[in-house]
Structures are given as structure tokens and as C-alpha cells.
Amino acid sequence: MMASSFTGERIGYRVFKRLVEGSVFAKLVSVLTGTGGGNEIGMATRFKAKASLISLARECGVELEKLNTHFRPIPRPERIAYPLLLRASSRQLGWKKEQGRNIPIDYGRPEAAGLAEQVNDLNSFFADIQIEPAGHHFAFHRIFNEGDFRGFAWNKGGRLYSMGDSYQQRKQEERSFMKLDGEPVVEIDIRASHLTILHAKLGQEFDPSSIDPYFHPVIPREVLKGWVAMTLGHDRFHRAWTKDKKADYHNKTGGDLGRDFPIKKVRKEALQLHPVLSEWPTCDIRWGDLQFIESCAVIDTVHLLALENSVPALPVHDSIIVPASKQELACSVLKANFKKHVGVEPALATK
């Protein structure tokens, strides 16, 4: 919904804005305002078709049951003009996190040009890969953060994002039904990726393969894991559960997260389980560092599998989706690249 989000898109912000305003004025759609940040921070803004739009579509011969006969995915490009996105630091405004502004990129500089070329290598490779369901991926771009920090060296954030109606926004269960070049897929996940990186960079032992790092006899696994993820994505300990965590818990259990599991109690138990997090608010390693190190391991894996082995591997931040027949090769390459960037071999789980 922000003008800055339309950098390099086929449809510009002004056209999109006029379309939305016109559709609302004509009472064809209703707008459900988001919670500020989309997939990473909260819930994105949604649009709901009203009965008048559905009726108008039917009058024009477009029926909901036959949408696929009227619409088809845009062919994936071999290259995009803006494969990198650089953002300034985000700001915390109360409970809401405001995304940093976009910073112009000079693609004439060697480091930016090299990073851009790596992304477009992948776009070129995936342009000819059959991805089912169709339309779940358009192109990749890589988003870096905290570009306004003094001494920034393209080393904050750096995750690879799928543009369009992205498979990354689907639940893992839905992704399990995808196909790559007609073959069923498996998703290979790095267990406790950020915890593993943090321990390794601080020189502390950690082995998520020997024990579930989120197991607790009283606190549910998802609650404990949610606190750890919430903490490592922030620069200090939260005083209260975020709105999306509370909503997710309520949707799954019908309960009140703050009442059932007060955040102070969860924090106490989590710090006993993982003492490395005790100094997180003053730690030299930040969330942007964890994301960058992880992204390098994953992107190098995807790049090597594509260009040297002709194996499609779709990244989902701390996991990759590969054809089932290439699982063993993909695990081997992912382990090697993770060890190269982190210094330890990861524990992998296949879904």
C-alpha cells in the first residue's frame, strides 16, 4: 500500500491507488486495513469483493468457478531491473513497527552489481522452471535493511523474497502440494536457525539435533518458539505479546495468550532454557546480522544447486523447497554452505 513498495513493479503506485479508490467509491470492494507491515510484521491490507463486483463480473461472463479460464500468470522474467531493495532502519511507534524508507541503490558500484547479478542468475534459471500451482512465483529480489547505518556494507538482512502471489506467503502444509517441473517436493528446514547462528558466533555449544530446543514441560512448544522468534526479531525484550502472536494463539486455541502464558513467565523459562539470550538487549549481534548470515547460506545453496546442478530450490528464508528426488543432494549442499558461513553444521528437518 506504500508508494515505495512499487519500485520496479509492472503496475505503478498511481495507477493502483486510482483503481483502489475508484473501486471503493463504486462500492465494488471493501478494504480491510492491515496492521502495518504485511507478512513480516503483521497482517497486510486485504480487499474483499462485494456482491456488486461479483454480479458485475458475471454479467461480463466472468464466473468465480472459472477464473483460471480468464486469467493466466504473467511469464516470469529472466532479469528484473531492480533485483535489490535497500531500506533504512525501521522505527518502533508504540506497538507498531514502521518499515524503513527505501534508499536509492547505485548499481554501478561493484558490490551492489555483484549481489544484483546473483539474484538475476536465479531469475534467469527459474524463468523456465515449471512451478505448480502456476502463479505462486514471479521473480526474486533481495531485501537489505538498515542501509542508513554508518559503515553499512550490505550485511544486514538480505533475505531473498519471491515477488507476486508468493509461495512464501503460503502455509507449509499448502507448500507441500507444490510441484517443480512436475515432480513432488520436500521442504528442508534448518532447525532453530537463528539460535544456532547466535550460539556459534558467540562461541557457545548448541546442538538442536539432539534435543528439541523449544520443548518445555508446561509451556506449549509454539508459545516458547514464538517468544524466541519475537525476541530475536527485535532489539530488546518485549513487555507484552505482539498483536499477531495473540491473534494467532487465539485462532488456534480460542484462548488469551497474555492470560494463559504471561510474557514475563515465558521469558523466565526461555532464558533458563537458552541462557545465551539473557544478554540479548546488549548483544553485539543483532537481528539484521542473524538474517544476513542465514540468507548467505541459503542463497549460496540455491545458487549452486541451480547453476551447477540444474536443480530448482525455492528459498523460504530458513528452508528450501526442492524436488523430492534431489533431497539428499540439497541437504548436502545446504549443510556445506551453512557451515561455511556459520562455522558449524546445521540440524536439518524434512517436511
N, C-alpha and C positions, 0 to 999 in steps of 0.2 A: 504493500500500500504506500510505501515511501518512494519518492521520485528517484532516490539513489539506488533503489532495488532494480531499476530498469536499465542499468548500464549494459549495453551490448545486446539487449533483447530485440526480437524481431518486431515487437509492438512497443511503441514508446509510451511514456507515462501520460502525456497529454491526451492521447487517443483513448487509453484505458480509463483515465479519470472521467472523460466525457461520456464514455459508454456506461460506466457505473452510475454517474449522476443522472443520465437520461433514463436508464432502466429503473432506477428508484423513483424518479419523478413520474414515470409512466405506470408505476405500481406493478411492474413485472417481477421484481425481485425484492427481497428484504435482506438487509445487511446485519450480520451478527458480528459486532465489533470484537476484535481479538484482545488478548491480554498483554500485547506489547512484545513482539519478538519472534513469533512464529514457532518453528519446530524446536529450536534450541532453548528458548526461554519460557514460552508459554503457549497459548493457543492462538493460531493465526486467525485473521479475519475470515469469515465464511460468508458465502452468498447462498440464499435459499430461493429457489424458483417458486413463484406464486402460481395459483391456479390459472390466472390470466395468461401467464407466459406459456404454460403447458397447453392451454387451449389454443393460443395463437400459433404455437408450433404445429399442433395437429391440423389446424386449418391450412397450413403450408405443406402438409404432407410429411411432417417430421414427428414420428412417434417415439416415445421413450423406449419402447421394447425393441426398436430397430435403429438405435443411434449409430451402431457400427456401420450401417449401410450409408450413412450420411456424412460421417466424419472419419478421417484417417490421420494417422500420425504424420507430422512433417518429417521428411527424410533427415536422418542425422547428418550433421556436417562433418567434414574431415578436419576442419580447423574453425576456430572461432576467433573473433578479433580481440576479445578481452578475456583470456584464459585465467587471469589473476584478478583478485579483488583484494584491496588493501583498506582496512578500516582503522580508524582511530580508536582509542580506548573507550570502552563503554562506561556509562555513569549509572550509579545507583540512586534512584529517586524514590525514596521510601521503600516500598516492597517491590517496586517496578525497576527493571533494568533497562536503561535506554541504550540502544545499539549505537556504536560509534559511527561518526560520519565517514563517508568514503573519501579516500585520499588518492589523488591522481597518481598514475604509475608511468614512469619513463621506461618504455620497453627498449630504449636504446642502450640502457645500462646492462652490462654483461650478466649480472646475477639475475635480474628480472627476466631478461631474454632467455636464459637457460632454464629457469623454472617454467616459463610460459611454453617453451618448446617441449618440455617433458609432458605437460598437460595435453598439448595438441598432438603429441605422439599417440597418446591414449585415445583422443577423439578420432584420429585417423583410423586407428585399429578397430575401434568399436563401431565405426560408421557402417561396416559391412557385417557385423555380428547380428544374428537374429536373436532378439530378446523378446521373450513372451512372458506376460501379456504385452502386446505391442503398445508403445506409448509410455512405458514405465521409465524410459531414459531418453534424454535428448542429447546432452553433451555434458562434459565435466568442466568445472572451473575450481580453482583452488583459492580458498579464502584465508588471508593472513590478518592477524589482529595486532592492536597496539602499535600501529605504524607511526604514531606521534611520540613514542618513547625516544629519548635521547640514546643514540647508539643502536637504533633498530637495525637489525641485519637479516631480515627475512627469517626470523627464528621464533616467531610467536604465532600459535595457532597452526595454520597451514593445512587444514583438512581439505580433502577432495570432496566436492559436492556435486551431485547429479542434478542438472537443471531440468525443469519441466515437471511433469507429473511423476515425480521421482519414486523409484523403488525404495529409496532410503526412508521415505516417509510412511512406508507400509509396515505393518506389524510383522514380526519374524515368522509367525505362522503363515501369513499370506505370502511372504517371500519364498517360503519352502516349496510353493507350487510353480515357481518360475521355471523357465527353460532357457538354456543358452545353446543356440544352434540346434534346437530340437531335443536336447538332452536334459534330463532331470538334474537338479542342482543340490549341492550341500552348502551349508554356511559354516565356515571355520572361524571360531571366535577366540580371541586372546583373553583368557580368563584373568579378571582383575588387572587389566592392562595398566591403568594409571597407578594403582597401588604397587605393581611390580616395578614400574619405572621409578617411582619415588623411592622405594627401598634401595634399588640398585644405585641410583645417583647419590644417595646418602651413605652408601657403603654398608647397608644392613641386609641381613639374610632374610629371604622371603620365598616360600615355595607354595604357590597356590595349587600345585598338582597333588600335594599330599593331604590337604585338608580344605574344606570349603571355607574361604576367607570371610564369608558372610553368615556362617552358621552361628546361631545363638539359641540356647535352650528356652528362652522366654520371648525374645523379640523376633517376629517373623523375618525371614530372610530378605524379602523385598523391602521391608521398612529399614533394616540396617543398611542394605545396599543403597537404598535411596538417600540415606543420610550421608554416606561416604561420597556418593556421586555429587550430591548437592554441595558438600564441603569442598571437594577438590575442584569444583567449577567456580568457586568463589575465593575471596582473598582473606576470609576470616570465618569464624564460626557463626552460623545463623542463630538468631534469637528465637525464631519461630519457623515452623514449616512453611514452605512456599505454597502459593495457591494451587499450583499444578500438582504438587505432591499430595496435598489434601484432597483435591478433586479426584485424583487417580485412586487413592485409597478408598474414598467413599464410593466410587463407581464399582470397585471390586468387592468391597465388603459391606457397604452400607453404613459403616461406622465413621466416627470422627477421629482423625489421626492425632490431633492435638490432645484430645481427651484420652484416647486409648493408649497412646505412646507419647507422653510429654517429651519434647525435644531435648530437654536437659538430661533426662534419664537415658535416652537413646545415646546422646553424646558421651555420657559417662561410660556406658557399656562398650561403645565403639572404641573409645580411647584405651580401654583396658585390653580390648581385643587387638588393636593396632596402635601401640604406643608411638609409632612413627608420626602419627597425626597430631600428637599433643602440641608440637611446636609449629603447626601449620600456619597460624596467623603471622608468624615472623620468619617463616622458612624462605630461603633464597630461591627455591624452586617454586614457580607459580603455575597456575592452570595453563597459561599460554605455553610454558615450557613443556609440560606433560603432553599437551596436544601436538606440539610440533615434533617432538621425538617420536611419538606414536605415528604421526602422519608420515614421517620419513620412512619408517619401517614398512608401513602398509603400501605407500605409493611406490617405493622401490620394488616391492614384491609384485604389485600389479603390473608395473612397467616391464620387469624382467620376464614375467610369465607371458605377457603379450608379445614383446618384441623378439625374445629368444626362443620361446616355446610355442608361440601361436595359441596360447591358452587364455580365454577370456576370464578375468577375475574382477567382479564388481565390488568395489570397496563400500563398507558400511561403517566407516570410522575405526572401530576396533575389531572388525571382522571382514571377511571376504566371501563372496558367493562364487562358486566355481562349478563346472560340470562334475557330476559325481565320479566319473571315470578318472578325473585329474586330482582327486582328493590327496593322494599320497604325495604327488609332486608339489602341489600347492602348500601342503603342510611343511614340507622340507624347505621350500624357498622362504616361506613366512618365518620359520624358526631362524633361518640363517640371517635374514635381514633384521629381524628384531634383535638378535644377539649383536649384530654389527653396530646398531645404533644405541642399544641399551647396555650391553655388556653381559647380559645373562640370557639364557634360553627361556622362552615363554612356555606356559602351560596352555595347550590348545584344547578346545572342546568343539566337537562337530554336532551340528543340529540338523 
